[in-house]
């Protein structure tokens, strides 16, 4: 085991900003608005908020409590709780190990667009074929991936206090202000008689027209899947960050603040994107999911804004770059901490080793759009290339299995009181104790199993 003194966040604020920085990433900014638009606007919002306060809270406080109790990274924390739970630690380590390389590739895409808008080439970036031409190229995607990955590695190399906490205290307030500013601007837009406020109504007013029981079930499953992205659970991250959380800080209050911060930013991301895209592109523009929304639809919207579009586009992609960086930091830290705790490696050795591995896998992902291109049908009915296949394996298979295992471990093997005692060790009040007991033992495992069946194409 690693004999170095374990670092900790210097304050609960540092922990909250770091954890929120992990949670507020690309999934919030492009996936949340798309799902909200697809799933009936306000209907998705209501379902998401209910799940965040119940299902999300359960998983979040469980993982942070596991980390603080064991003072171990994700790879070794579970086995310290129970000798037969080591496989959960392995899963918790594999997930960020798989996600980090392709996340940095996408971070490189963001950096490319950020560069384009900052150099006045936003209009070119909005042209048809620009995005596909870029990602199918050989050199540029790899170069931008390397730059983004090295920036992430530098922060993690600096450690918990001088790296993660220091950069989170700078980037997160800037990110929040940028999101608020762009969201307000988005509401003021008008194009051909359609306003940003019209798009806002699409976003916040529940639309049950034509919805049946199956559609409602889809909304619930989409919102559950989004929660994994939004609060960074089932990735080993919150266990790792929890291990740096000081024993004398209020865990329950910190979790509540992370929930609030993350849900606020996710909502504002929708305000930032949906009114603007709706005003200029209508519902057709909102139909672009994932990369299509951020890298194709939005640049076209910015291009139609004239000179202001270049400034707003640059501000938007800088903000997204910050969000991507804080999330990539947490993914890398989860893996690095795991290596340090399991093998006794120094931080330097662990960072260098994992960065090299992430670089190799990242290059393979980049080549998946040219030399290594293939197209396969996944069990859930979607088409996949290299990036999508890795994303599907980590996010839709391993993460639900890990969360089901965690719920069974805490709910039935070592009992929920383990988490409750850790969360209230300083006499704090556990405000949702009854809810937590029911969720971790019964409701969450069933919901997670349903999500897994959807991912496998069975439901």
C-alpha positions in Angstrom: 0.0 0.0 0.0 1.0 3.6 -0.5 2.8 5.0 2.5 2.6 8.7 1.4 0.4 10.9 3.6 -3.0 11.0 2.0 -4.0 14.5 0.9 -7.3 16.0 1.7 -9.3 19.0 0.4 -8.5 22.1 2.5 -12.2 22.9 3.0 -15.7 21.7 2.3 -15.9 24.4 -0.4 -12.9 23.0 -2.1 -14.5 19.6 -2.1 -17.9 20.9 -3.3 -16.3 22.8 -6.2 -14.1 19.9 -7.2 -17.0 17.4 -7.0 -19.3 19.8 -8.8 -16.6 20.4 -11.4 -16.5 16.6 -12.0 -20.3 16.5 -12.3 -20.7 19.5 -14.6 -19.2 18.2 -17.8 -20.0 17.5 -21.4 -22.9 15.2 -20.4 -24.7 18.2 -18.7 -24.0 20.6 -21.6 -24.9 18.6 -24.6 -26.9 15.6 -23.4 -29.2 17.2 -20.9 -30.7 19.8 -23.2 -31.1 17.2 -26.0 -32.9 14.8 -23.7 -35.1 17.5 -22.3 -36.1 18.6 -25.8 -36.7 15.0 -26.9 -38.7 13.9 -23.8 -41.4 16.5 -23.5 -39.5 19.5 -22.1 -40.8 20.2 -18.6 -41.8 16.5 -18.2 -38.2 15.5 -18.4 -37.2 18.3 -16.0 -39.8 17.2 -13.3 -38.7 13.5 -13.6 -35.0 14.5 -13.5 -35.4 16.7 -10.4 -37.4 14.0 -8.5 -34.8 11.3 -9.4 -31.9 13.7 -8.5 -33.4 14.2 -5.0 -34.0 10.5 -4.5 -32.0 8.1 -6.7 -29.1 10.5 -7.3 -28.8 11.5 -3.7 -28.7 7.8 -2.7 -25.8 6.9 -5.0 -23.9 10.1 -4.4 -23.9 10.0 -0.6 -23.1 6.3 -0.7 -20.0 6.7 -2.8 -18.7 9.7 -0.9 -19.3 8.0 2.4 -17.4 4.8 1.2 -14.5 7.0 0.2 -14.3 8.9 3.4 -14.8 5.8 5.6 -12.1 3.8 3.9 -9.7 6.6 2.9 -9.0 4.6 -0.2 -9.4 5.3 -4.0 -12.0 3.3 -5.9 -9.9 0.3 -6.7 -9.3 -0.7 -3.1 -12.2 1.0 -1.1 -14.8 -1.7 -1.7 -12.5 -4.6 -0.7 -11.7 -2.7 2.5 -15.5 -2.6 3.3 -15.9 -6.3 2.5 -13.3 -8.9 1.4 -15.6 -10.3 -1.3 -16.4 -6.8 -2.8 -13.1 -6.4 -4.6 -14.8 -6.9 -8.0 -16.8 -3.7 -7.4 -13.5 -1.8 -7.0 -12.2 -3.3 -10.3 -15.3 -2.2 -12.1 -15.1 1.2 -10.5 -11.5 1.5 -11.8 -12.3 0.2 -15.3 -15.0 2.7 -15.9 -12.9 5.9 -15.7 -10.0 4.0 -17.3 -12.3 3.5 -20.4 -14.0 6.9 -20.3 -10.9 9.1 -19.9 -9.3 8.4 -23.4 -12.4 9.2 -25.4 -13.5 12.0 -23.1 -10.1 13.7 -23.9 -10.7 13.1 -27.6 -14.0 15.0 -27.3 -12.3 17.6 -25.1 -9.9 18.0 -28.1 -12.9 18.6 -30.3 -14.0 21.4 -28.0 -10.5 22.9 -28.0 -10.6 22.9 -31.8 -13.9 24.8 -31.9 -12.7 27.1 -29.1 -9.6 27.9 -31.2 -11.7 28.4 -34.3 -14.0 31.0 -32.7 -11.2 32.8 -30.9 -9.3 33.2 -34.2 -12.4 34.5 -36.0 -13.1 31.3 -38.0 -16.5 30.6 -36.4 -18.2 31.1 -39.7 -16.1 28.4 -41.3 -16.8 26.1 -38.3 -20.5 26.5 -39.0 -20.3 25.2 -42.6 -21.7 21.9 -43.6 -19.1 19.1 -43.4 -16.7 21.0 -41.1 -17.2 18.7 -38.1 -17.1 15.5 -40.1 -14.1 16.7 -42.0 -12.2 17.5 -38.8 -12.9 14.3 -36.9 -12.2 12.1 -39.9 -8.8 13.8 -40.4 -5.6 12.1 -39.3 -3.4 14.7 -37.6 -5.6 17.4 -36.1 -7.8 15.3 -33.9 -4.8 13.6 -32.4 -2.9 16.9 -31.8 -5.9 18.5 -30.0 -6.4 15.3 -28.0 -2.8 15.3 -26.9 -3.0 19.0 -25.8 -6.2 18.4 -23.8 -4.9 15.2 -22.2 -1.5 16.8 -21.2 -3.4 19.8 -19.7 -5.5 17.4 -17.6 -2.4 15.4 -16.6 -0.5 18.5 -15.5 -3.3 19.4 -13.0 -3.5 15.9 -11.6 0.3 15.8 -11.4 0.2 18.9 -9.1 -2.0 16.9 -6.6 -5.2 17.4 -4.7 -4.7 20.8 -3.2 -2.3 22.5 -5.7 -4.0 20.8 -8.7 -7.6 19.8 -8.4 -8.7 22.1 -5.7 -6.8 25.2 -6.9 -8.0 24.9 -10.5 -11.6 24.1 -9.5 -11.8 27.3 -7.3 -10.8 29.3 -10.4 -12.7 27.5 -13.2 -16.1 26.7 -11.5 -17.1 30.3 -10.6 -16.1 31.4 -14.1 -18.0 28.6 -15.7 -21.1 29.4 -13.6 -21.0 33.1 -14.6 -20.5 32.2 -18.2 -23.5 29.8 -18.2 -25.7 32.4 -16.6 -24.6 35.1 -19.0 -25.1 33.0 -22.1 -28.5 31.7 -20.8 -29.8 35.2 -20.4 -28.5 36.2 -23.8 -30.2 33.1 -25.3 -33.6 34.2 -24.0 -33.3 37.6 -25.8 -32.7 36.1 -29.3 -35.3 36.5 -32.1 -35.2 35.1 -35.7 -38.0 35.2 -38.3 -40.6 35.9 -35.6 -39.5 33.1 -33.4 -37.9 34.1 -30.0 -35.8 32.5 -27.4 -38.7 32.7 -25.0 -40.7 30.4 -27.4 -37.8 27.9 -27.1 -37.9 28.4 -23.3 -41.6 27.4 -23.2 -40.7 24.2 -25.2 -38.1 23.5 -22.5 -40.0 24.1 -19.3 -43.6 23.3 -20.0 -44.4 19.6 -19.8 -45.6 18.2 -23.0 -47.7 15.1 -22.6 -49.2 15.1 -26.0 -49.2 11.6 -27.5 -47.3 10.2 -24.6 -48.2 6.7 -23.4 -47.0 4.5 -20.6 -44.0 3.3 -22.7 -43.0 6.9 -23.4 -43.2 7.8 -19.7 -41.0 4.8 -19.0 -38.5 6.0 -21.6 -38.4 9.5 -20.0 -37.6 7.9 -16.6 -34.9 5.7 -18.0 -33.4 8.7 -19.9 -33.4 10.8 -16.8 -31.8 8.0 -14.8 -29.1 7.5 -17.5 -28.5 11.2 -17.4 -27.9 11.2 -13.7 -24.9 9.0 -14.1 -23.4 11.7 -16.3 -24.6 14.6 -14.2 -23.4 13.6 -10.7 -20.4 11.4 -11.7 -21.5 8.3 -9.8 -20.5 4.8 -10.8 -17.2 6.1 -12.2 -15.0 5.7 -9.1 -14.8 9.5 -8.9 -17.0 10.2 -5.9 -15.4 7.4 -3.9 -12.0 8.9 -4.7 -13.0 12.5 -3.9 -14.7 11.2 -0.8 -11.4 9.7 0.4 -10.0 13.3 0.4 -13.0 14.7 2.3 -12.0 15.7 5.8 -13.6 13.8 8.7 -14.7 16.9 10.5 -16.6 18.4 7.5 -20.4 18.0 7.1 -20.9 15.3 4.5 -24.7 15.5 4.2 -24.6 19.3 3.7 -21.9 19.0 1.1 -23.8 16.4 -0.9 -26.9 18.6 -0.8 -24.9 21.5 -2.2 -23.4 19.3 -4.9 -26.9 18.2 -5.9 -28.1 21.9 -6.0 -25.1 23.1 -8.0 -25.2 20.3 -10.5 -29.0 20.5 -11.1 -28.8 24.3 -11.5 -26.0 24.1 -14.1 -27.8 21.3 -15.9 -31.0 23.4 -16.0 -29.1 26.5 -17.1 -27.4 24.5 -19.9 -30.8 23.8 -21.3 -31.7 27.5 -21.0 -28.4 28.4 -22.7 -28.9 26.0 -25.7 -32.6 25.2 -26.3 -34.0 28.7 -26.7 -31.1 29.7 -29.1 -31.4 26.5 -31.2 -35.2 26.7 -31.3 -35.2 30.3 -32.4 -32.9 29.8 -35.3 -33.5 26.1 -36.2 -36.8 25.1 -34.7 -37.5 21.6 -33.5 -35.4 20.1 -36.3 -32.3 21.7 -34.8 -33.2 20.3 -31.4 -33.3 16.8 -32.9 -29.5 16.8 -33.2 -28.2 14.7 -30.3 -24.7 14.4 -28.8 -22.0 15.9 -31.0 -24.5 17.1 -33.6 -26.0 19.5 -31.2 -22.8 21.1 -29.9 -20.6 20.9 -33.0 -23.1 21.3 -35.9 -26.3 22.9 -34.7 -24.9 25.5 -32.3 -22.1 26.9 -34.6 -24.8 27.5 -37.3 -26.8 29.4 -34.7 -23.8 31.5 -33.7 -23.1 32.2 -37.4 -26.6 33.6 -37.9 -26.0 36.1 -35.0 -23.5 38.1 -37.0 -20.5 39.7 -35.2 -22.1 38.9 -31.8 -22.1 35.3 -32.7 -18.3 35.1 -32.8 -18.0 36.5 -29.3 -20.8 34.4 -27.9 -19.5 31.3 -29.7 -16.0 31.9 -28.2 -17.4 32.4 -24.7 -19.6 29.3 -25.1 -16.7 27.0 -26.2 -14.4 28.4 -23.5 -17.0 27.6 -20.9 -17.5 24.1 -22.4 -13.7 23.6 -22.4 -13.6 24.5 -18.7 -16.4 22.0 -18.0 -14.7 19.3 -20.0 -11.3 19.9 -18.2 -12.7 19.7 -14.6 -14.5 16.4 -15.5 -11.4 14.9 -17.2 -9.4 15.8 -14.1 -11.7 13.7 -11.9 -11.6 10.7 -14.3 -7.8 10.8 -14.3 -7.6 11.3 -10.6 -9.8 8.2 -10.0 -7.4 6.0 -11.9 -4.3 7.6 -10.5 -5.5 7.3 -6.9 -6.4 3.7 -7.6 -2.9 2.9 -8.7 -1.3 4.7 -5.8 -3.4 2.9 -3.2 -3.2 -0.5 -4.7 0.5 -0.6 -5.8 2.1 2.0 -3.6 3.1 4.1 -6.7 4.1 7.7 -6.4 1.7 10.3 -8.0 4.2 11.0 -10.7 4.6 7.4 -11.8 0.8 6.8 -11.7 0.1 10.0 -13.7 2.8 9.3 -16.4 1.6 5.6 -16.7 -2.1 6.4 -17.1 -1.5 9.4 -19.4 0.5 7.1 -21.7 -2.2 4.5 -21.8 -4.9 7.1 -22.3 -2.9 8.6 -25.2 -2.6 5.2 -26.9 -6.4 4.5 -26.6 -7.2 8.1 -27.5 -5.3 7.7 -30.8 -7.2 4.5 -31.5 -10.5 6.4 -30.9 -9.4 9.2 -33.3 -8.5 6.6 -36.0 -11.9 5.1 -35.5 -13.2 7.8 -37.8 -10.8 6.9 -40.6 -8.4 4.0 -40.7 -10.2 1.9 -38.1 -13.7 2.9 -39.1 -16.5 0.3 -38.6 -20.2 0.4 -38.0 -21.9 -2.1 -35.7 -25.4 -2.3 -34.3 -25.5 -2.3 -30.5 -28.1 -4.3 -28.5 -30.0 -1.1 -27.7 -30.5 -0.5 -31.5 -28.0 2.3 -32.0 -25.1 2.4 -34.5 -21.6 2.5 -33.1 -18.0 3.3 -34.1 -15.0 2.9 -31.8 -15.9 5.8 -29.5 -19.5 4.8 -29.3 -18.6 1.2 -28.5 -16.3 2.2 -25.6 -18.9 4.6 -24.4 -21.7 1.9 -24.5 -19.5 -0.6 -22.6 -18.6 1.8 -19.8 -21.7 3.9 -19.4 -24.5 1.5 -20.2 -23.2 -1.8 -19.1 -20.5 -1.4 -16.4 -21.9 1.6 -14.6 -25.4 0.1 -14.0 -23.8 -3.2 -12.9 -21.4 -1.3 -10.5 -24.3 0.6 -9.0 -26.5 -2.5 -8.6 -23.5 -4.2 -6.8 -23.0 -1.1 -4.6 -26.6 -1.0 -3.6 -26.6 -4.7 -2.7 -23.3 -4.4 -0.8 -24.6 -1.4 1.3 -28.3 -2.3 1.4 -28.0 -6.0 2.3 -24.4 -7.1 3.1 -22.8 -4.5 5.4 -26.2 -2.6 5.9 -27.1 1.0 5.2 -26.2 2.0 8.8 -22.6 1.9 7.6 -23.2 4.9 5.4 -25.5 6.6 7.8 -23.0 6.4 10.6 -20.2 7.8 8.4 -22.5 10.7 7.3 -23.5 11.6 10.8 -20.2 10.9 12.6 -20.0 14.5 13.9 -23.6 14.6 15.1 -25.0 15.9 11.8 -28.6 15.3 10.9 -29.3 12.9 8.0 -32.4 14.6 6.6 -33.5 11.9 4.1 -32.7 8.8 6.2 -36.0 7.0 5.6 -35.8 7.7 1.9 -32.2 6.5 1.8 -33.0 3.2 3.5 -35.9 2.5 1.0 -33.9 3.6 -2.0 -30.6 1.8 -1.4 -32.3 -1.5 -0.5 -35.3 -1.7 -2.8 -36.1 1.0 -5.3 -32.6 1.9 -6.7 -31.5 -1.7 -7.4 -34.8 -2.4 -9.3 -34.5 0.9 -11.3 -30.9 0.2 -12.1 -31.8 -3.3 -13.3 -34.4 -1.8 -15.5 -31.9 0.6 -16.9 -29.5 -2.3 -17.6 -32.2 -4.3 -19.4 -32.9 -1.2 -21.6 -29.2 -0.9 -22.4 -29.1 -4.6 -23.4 -32.2 -4.2 -25.7 -34.3 -6.5 -23.5 -36.8 -3.8 -22.5 
